[in-house]
């Protein structure tokens, strides 16, 4: 069963570098298989949903900060 989480991805814009939160999808062995083409903004249908989304993004981002992925290395060759 594949899984996903939010991760920080590094974007290279010529001489500049920036970071965004993306949904990253993993194979059964836990290896990244692809990620969303565009960064994800927090969203919720209710204020509580929005807070949950923000908290989840922050918790996942904190876990991934030591292992940031370069956006351009997407194994699928494009965003999902």
Protein Blocks (a to p, Z undefined) as FASTA:
>chain_A
ZZdddddddddehjaccdddddddddfkopafbdcfbdcddddfbfklmmmmmmmmmmmm
mmmmmmcccfklomnopaZZ
